[in-house]
């Protein structure tokens, strides 16, 4: 695997965004357990595992975290991410995404990853970034024809991304614009840690 480029100016680079500002209420409705800080079979927490895979493939990664989750912010900073705190994260994923994009608006493009998807392989992330670098506007990974995450966007879509609101997400852009699909053998693109059962199954399987 090639070494991520850290010398090219930010305006010429595709970077990673890690969305780590969700509340995870499906994992623990009481809000006492942060799913992103739960430990996987290898001893790494969910969010840090996702961050490490993104960092292995991208020249830089900006992680967006809830303003009140200082422990997670510290963990991701220690992992090597640039961390930005989002005061309004409770309003939905789009708010967190817009916050991160606003902080990195000079970049050439973004591979947008979810912190509760710790099994995506760096090679998949690199393929997405390379597809943007080759001129694609939007790129998504697929496995057996099924689309997954992360999703990559060129800066040509920045204005539309910045217009997203609430918990809308960027799905509407995939419906409106051409999308390059990258077929992979990576099951991590469709695996997340959404419930306690997901975490238990991951630990039982040793991944």
MARGU-768598 format. One record per residue (C-alpha): residue in three letters; x, y, z. Coordinates in pm, 1 decimal. Layout:
+------+----------+----------+----------+
! resn !        x !        y !        z !
+------+----------+----------+----------+
!  ALA !        X !        Y !        Z !
...
+------+----------+----------+----------+
//
This chain:
+------+----------+----------+----------+
! resn !        x !        y !        z !
+------+----------+----------+----------+
!  UNK !      0.0 !      0.0 !      0.0 !
!  UNK !    132.4 !    341.7 !    -95.2 !
!  UNK !    217.4 !    600.2 !    168.7 !
!  UNK !    -49.3 !    874.6 !    196.7 !
!  UNK !     60.6 !   1204.3 !     39.2 !
!  UNK !    115.3 !   1468.5 !    306.5 !
!  UNK !    324.5 !   1713.9 !     99.9 !
!  UNK !     70.1 !   1817.1 !   -164.1 !
!  UNK !   -126.0 !   2132.1 !    -69.1 !
!  UNK !   -465.9 !   2063.5 !     86.4 !
!  UNK !   -645.2 !   2225.8 !   -207.3 !
!  UNK !   -505.1 !   1954.2 !   -434.7 !
!  UNK !   -573.3 !   1657.5 !   -205.2 !
!  UNK !   -868.1 !   1433.8 !   -132.5 !
!  UNK !   -892.8 !   1388.7 !    242.9 !
!  UNK !  -1091.3 !   1174.9 !    483.7 !
!  UNK !  -1383.5 !   1284.3 !    699.0 !
!  UNK !  -1484.1 !   1060.9 !    989.2 !
!  UNK !  -1836.3 !   1121.0 !   1117.9 !
!  UNK !  -1819.7 !   1042.2 !   1489.1 !
!  UNK !  -2081.5 !   1274.7 !   1636.2 !
!  UNK !  -2386.4 !   1047.5 !   1653.3 !
!  UNK !  -2570.2 !    966.7 !   1974.4 !
!  UNK !  -2591.7 !    589.1 !   1917.4 !
!  UNK !  -2933.5 !    556.0 !   2079.4 !
!  UNK !  -3006.0 !    225.0 !   1907.6 !
!  UNK !  -2699.9 !     77.2 !   2074.9 !
!  UNK !  -2797.3 !    201.4 !   2420.9 !
!  UNK !  -3125.5 !    394.9 !   2453.4 !
!  UNK !  -3017.4 !    514.1 !   2798.9 !
!  UNK !  -2721.5 !    695.8 !   2645.2 !
!  UNK !  -2485.4 !    555.2 !   2908.7 !
!  UNK !  -2273.5 !    348.3 !   2669.0 !
!  UNK !  -2106.1 !    517.9 !   2375.3 !
!  UNK !  -2092.7 !    256.9 !   2100.8 !
!  UNK !  -1797.7 !    429.4 !   1938.0 !
!  UNK !  -1587.4 !    365.7 !   2248.3 !
!  UNK !  -1676.0 !     -3.0 !   2279.8 !
!  UNK !  -1386.0 !   -244.5 !   2242.7 !
!  UNK !  -1357.8 !   -481.0 !   1946.7 !
!  UNK !  -1199.4 !   -826.0 !   1949.8 !
!  UNK !   -851.0 !   -684.9 !   1882.8 !
!  UNK !   -872.7 !   -444.5 !   2177.1 !
!  UNK !   -928.5 !   -136.9 !   1960.8 !
!  UNK !  -1235.1 !     78.5 !   2010.0 !
!  UNK !  -1491.1 !    102.8 !   1729.9 !
!  UNK !  -1414.7 !    464.5 !   1635.8 !
!  UNK !  -1037.1 !    431.8 !   1662.0 !
!  UNK !  -1042.5 !    123.1 !   1437.3 !
!  UNK !  -1242.2 !    315.4 !   1176.5 !
!  UNK !  -1005.1 !    611.0 !   1209.7 !
!  UNK !   -692.1 !    398.5 !   1169.9 !
!  UNK !   -817.9 !    243.5 !    848.2 !
!  UNK !   -901.5 !    586.9 !    710.4 !
!  UNK !   -567.5 !    729.6 !    820.8 !
!  UNK !   -382.1 !    440.6 !    656.7 !
!  UNK !   -527.5 !    539.1 !    320.8 !
!  UNK !   -566.3 !    916.7 !    330.7 !
!  UNK !   -317.9 !   1206.4 !    364.8 !
!  UNK !   -524.5 !   1352.7 !    648.7 !
!  UNK !   -846.9 !   1280.3 !    833.9 !
!  UNK !  -1081.1 !   1526.0 !   1000.6 !
!  UNK !  -1303.0 !   1365.8 !   1264.6 !
!  UNK !  -1616.7 !   1548.4 !   1375.6 !
!  UNK !  -1724.8 !   1474.3 !   1732.4 !
!  UNK !  -2000.6 !   1602.4 !   1960.5 !
!  UNK !  -1879.8 !   1895.2 !   2168.2 !
!  UNK !  -1959.6 !   1710.3 !   2492.3 !
!  UNK !  -1769.6 !   1392.5 !   2399.2 !
!  UNK !  -1421.6 !   1502.8 !   2498.6 !
!  UNK !  -1305.7 !   1148.2 !   2573.4 !
!  UNK !  -1377.5 !   1035.0 !   2217.2 !
!  UNK !  -1224.9 !   1353.1 !   2078.0 !
!  UNK !   -905.3 !   1280.9 !   2270.0 !
!  UNK !   -892.6 !    920.3 !   2148.9 !
!  UNK !   -929.2 !   1024.1 !   1786.0 !
!  UNK !   -674.5 !   1302.2 !   1818.9 !
!  UNK !   -429.4 !   1054.0 !   1971.2 !
!  UNK !   -497.6 !    821.1 !   1677.6 !
!  UNK !   -382.6 !   1094.9 !   1438.5 !
!  UNK !   -702.3 !   1269.8 !   1333.2 !
!  UNK !   -763.7 !   1640.9 !   1316.5 !
!  UNK !  -1062.3 !   1671.2 !   1549.4 !
!  UNK !  -1335.3 !   1930.8 !   1524.4 !
!  UNK !  -1616.1 !   1962.9 !   1779.3 !
!  UNK !  -1971.9 !   2017.2 !   1656.3 !
!  UNK !  -2197.8 !   2198.9 !   1900.8 !
!  UNK !  -2512.0 !   2126.9 !   1697.3 !
!  UNK !  -2447.6 !   1757.6 !   1624.0 !
!  UNK !  -2771.5 !   1657.8 !   1798.4 !
!  UNK !  -2961.5 !   1810.0 !   1503.9 !
!  UNK !  -2853.6 !   1527.1 !   1273.8 !
!  UNK !  -2582.0 !   1372.3 !   1061.4 !
!  UNK !  -2605.5 !   1640.1 !    791.7 !
!  UNK !  -2515.9 !   1905.7 !   1048.4 !
!  UNK !  -2200.0 !   1715.7 !   1143.8 !
!  UNK !  -2108.4 !   1661.5 !    779.7 !
!  UNK !  -2158.2 !   2026.9 !    690.0 !
!  UNK !  -1948.9 !   2124.5 !    993.5 !
!  UNK !  -1659.8 !   1902.7 !    880.6 !
!  UNK !  -1683.8 !   2017.9 !    518.9 !
!  UNK !  -1679.6 !   2380.2 !    630.1 !
!  UNK !  -1358.3 !   2312.2 !    818.5 !
!  UNK !  -1197.2 !   2146.7 !    513.7 !
!  UNK !  -1357.9 !   2334.0 !    224.9 !
!  UNK !  -1024.3 !   2389.7 !     45.1 !
!  UNK !   -977.6 !   2017.0 !    -20.0 !
!  UNK !  -1008.9 !   1864.9 !   -366.3 !
!  UNK !  -1251.5 !   1600.9 !   -241.7 !
!  UNK !  -1358.0 !   1392.2 !     55.6 !
!  UNK !  -1395.5 !   1026.0 !    144.1 !
!  UNK !  -1673.4 !   1040.5 !    402.1 !
!  UNK !  -1660.8 !    749.5 !    646.8 !
!  UNK !  -1876.2 !    651.4 !    942.8 !
!  UNK !  -1710.4 !    590.2 !   1278.5 !
!  UNK !  -1939.6 !    295.8 !   1353.1 !
!  UNK !  -1805.9 !    108.4 !   1046.4 !
!  UNK !  -1464.2 !    -10.8 !   1171.1 !
!  UNK !  -1412.4 !   -294.2 !    922.3 !
!  UNK !  -1370.7 !   -101.9 !    594.6 !
!  UNK !  -1030.2 !   -188.1 !    450.8 !
!  UNK !   -775.3 !     83.2 !    363.2 !
!  UNK !   -746.8 !    -52.6 !      7.2 !
!  UNK !  -1116.2 !     21.7 !    -45.6 !
!  UNK !  -1070.5 !    377.0 !     80.0 !
!  UNK !   -767.2 !    425.9 !   -144.9 !
!  UNK !   -965.8 !    305.1 !   -445.4 !
!  UNK !  -1238.4 !    560.2 !   -375.9 !
!  UNK !   -987.6 !    844.4 !   -346.2 !
!  UNK !   -809.3 !    734.2 !   -664.1 !
!  UNK !  -1140.0 !    734.3 !   -851.9 !
!  UNK !  -1199.9 !   1096.5 !   -750.5 !
!  UNK !   -843.8 !   1185.3 !   -848.3 !
!  UNK !   -915.2 !   1034.6 !  -1191.5 !
!  UNK !  -1205.5 !   1275.0 !  -1240.1 !
!  UNK !  -1515.5 !   1115.8 !  -1084.3 !
!  UNK !  -1765.4 !   1337.4 !   -906.7 !
!  UNK !  -1901.2 !   1069.1 !   -673.5 !
!  UNK !  -1769.8 !    719.1 !   -601.1 !
!  UNK !  -1915.4 !    440.4 !   -390.2 !
!  UNK !  -1791.9 !     88.8 !   -308.5 !
!  UNK !  -2005.2 !   -214.6 !   -380.3 !
!  UNK !  -1990.6 !   -577.8 !   -277.6 !
!  UNK !  -2188.7 !   -828.9 !   -481.0 !
!  UNK !  -2370.5 !   -535.3 !   -633.9 !
!  UNK !  -2471.4 !   -383.8 !   -300.4 !
!  UNK !  -2362.9 !    -27.6 !   -231.1 !
!  UNK !  -2190.9 !     53.5 !     96.1 !
!  UNK !  -1974.7 !    309.5 !    273.0 !
!  UNK !  -1759.9 !    521.7 !    267.2 !
!  UNK !  -1878.9 !    752.2 !    -10.3 !
!  UNK !  -1641.5 !    986.6 !   -191.9 !
!  UNK !  -1732.7 !   1331.1 !   -328.3 !
!  UNK !  -1537.1 !   1570.5 !   -545.8 !
!  UNK !  -1542.9 !   1939.2 !   -453.5 !
!  UNK !  -1767.8 !   2003.5 !   -754.7 !
!  UNK !  -2048.2 !   1893.7 !   -521.5 !
!  UNK !  -1938.3 !   2110.6 !   -227.4 !
!  UNK !  -2214.1 !   2370.3 !   -252.3 !
!  UNK !  -2484.4 !   2104.5 !   -262.6 !
!  UNK !  -2326.3 !   1916.0 !     26.3 !
!  UNK !  -2314.2 !   2233.9 !    233.1 !
!  UNK !  -2686.7 !   2282.5 !    174.1 !
!  UNK !  -2778.6 !   1956.5 !    349.9 !
!  UNK !  -2988.3 !   1993.7 !    663.9 !
!  UNK !  -3091.8 !   1787.5 !    966.5 !
!  UNK !  -3052.2 !   1411.4 !    933.6 !
!  UNK !  -3084.2 !   1420.5 !    556.2 !
!  UNK !  -2742.6 !   1283.3 !    472.0 !
!  UNK !  -2598.5 !   1291.6 !    122.3 !
!  UNK !  -2818.1 !   1022.9 !    -32.5 !
!  UNK !  -3002.5 !   1274.9 !   -249.8 !
!  UNK !  -2679.0 !   1356.0 !   -432.1 !
!  UNK !  -2638.5 !    991.3 !   -526.5 !
!  UNK !  -2987.1 !   1002.6 !   -677.0 !
!  UNK !  -2926.7 !   1322.8 !   -874.1 !
!  UNK !  -2573.8 !   1280.8 !  -1008.4 !
!  UNK !  -2364.4 !   1017.5 !  -1189.2 !
!  UNK !  -2203.7 !    773.0 !   -947.5 !
!  UNK !  -1902.0 !    553.2 !  -1015.3 !
!  UNK !  -1941.1 !    214.8 !   -845.6 !
!  UNK !  -1625.8 !     32.0 !   -739.4 !
!  UNK !  -1681.2 !   -339.9 !   -695.7 !
!  UNK !  -1481.9 !   -477.4 !   -401.9 !
!  UNK !  -1447.1 !   -798.5 !   -203.6 !
!  UNK !  -1457.5 !   -594.2 !    117.6 !
!  UNK !  -1747.4 !   -698.2 !    346.0 !
!  UNK !  -1660.9 !   -408.5 !    575.8 !
!  UNK !  -1843.4 !   -164.7 !    348.6 !
!  UNK !  -2179.0 !   -301.5 !    466.3 !
!  UNK !  -2093.7 !   -388.0 !    828.3 !
!  UNK !  -2157.5 !   -146.2 !   1109.9 !
!  UNK !  -2183.9 !   -155.6 !   1486.7 !
!  UNK !  -2539.5 !    -36.5 !   1533.6 !
!  UNK !  -2658.5 !   -255.2 !   1820.8 !
!  UNK !  -2510.8 !   -451.2 !   2110.1 !
!  UNK !  -2581.8 !   -765.5 !   1908.2 !
!  UNK !  -2359.5 !   -633.9 !   1627.2 !
!  UNK !  -2075.4 !   -581.2 !   1874.2 !
!  UNK !  -2122.0 !   -922.2 !   2036.8 !
!  UNK !  -2123.9 !  -1096.5 !   1698.5 !
!  UNK !  -1806.0 !   -916.6 !   1597.0 !
!  UNK !  -1628.3 !  -1022.6 !   1915.2 !
!  UNK !  -1747.6 !  -1382.8 !   1879.0 !
!  UNK !  -1613.7 !  -1395.1 !   1524.6 !
!  UNK !  -1283.3 !  -1243.9 !   1631.4 !
!  UNK !  -1313.9 !   -933.5 !   1409.0 !
+------+----------+----------+----------+
//
